[in-house]
Amino acid sequence: MAFVVDHWDPPAVEVRVNFGVFAGREATPAEIDRLAQWLLDEVGEVSIVSEERHEIDADAEASIHLVRIEIPPEDVPADGAARAELAQRLVERAEHWGRLCAAERHADLTDGA
């Protein structure tokens, strides 16, 4: 559900959550706030972006609801092992958050069809 995207420029750590795949909908502002609270136990600052992406080619079109968690360099350890441990903890919290949100309120992809 969640995975790390490596950066060496800001953001220093980026975690992406394929929210729509599991919840079938976008994350609400209240859910984003809850995620931020859970992440601030690990880091001093976080930026969270909820976005709708459209992947389109000649044969198919997909709409993806993605949540991006960005951690600035000053909140990320310089040591590679410590950095990886932090990223793993963030992924675990993001996955737990996503599963909880989906369990609380899931939109069936066939709703309205």
C-alpha positions, 0 to 999 in steps of 0.5 A, a space after each residue: 500500500 505504501 512505499 518510499 521514494 528516495 530523494 537526496 534533494 528536498 524532500 529527503 524522504 517521500 512515502 507514497 500511499 496508493 490510497 484510492 486502490 485500497 479505499 476506493 476514494 480520496 482521503 478526507 481532510 480529517 484523515 489527513 490530519 490524523 495521519 499527520 498526528 501519527 507521523 509527528 511522533 517520528 519527525 518534527 515536520 511533515 508535508 502531506 499532499 493528497 492528489 488525483 493522478 490520471 494515467 492515460 495512454 491510447 488503450 487505457 485510462 486510470 484515475 489514481 488517488 495518491 497521498 504523498 508524505 514528504 519529510 524535509 532533510 533536517 528531519 532525516 538522519 544523515 546515516 543511511 541505516 538510520 534513514 532507512 529505519 525512519 523510512 520503514 517506520 513511516 511506511 508502517 504508520 502510513 499503511 496502518 493509517 490507510 488500512 484503518 481509513 479503508 476499513 472505516 469507510 470504503 467506496 466500492 469502485 462499482 458504486 454509481 455504475 
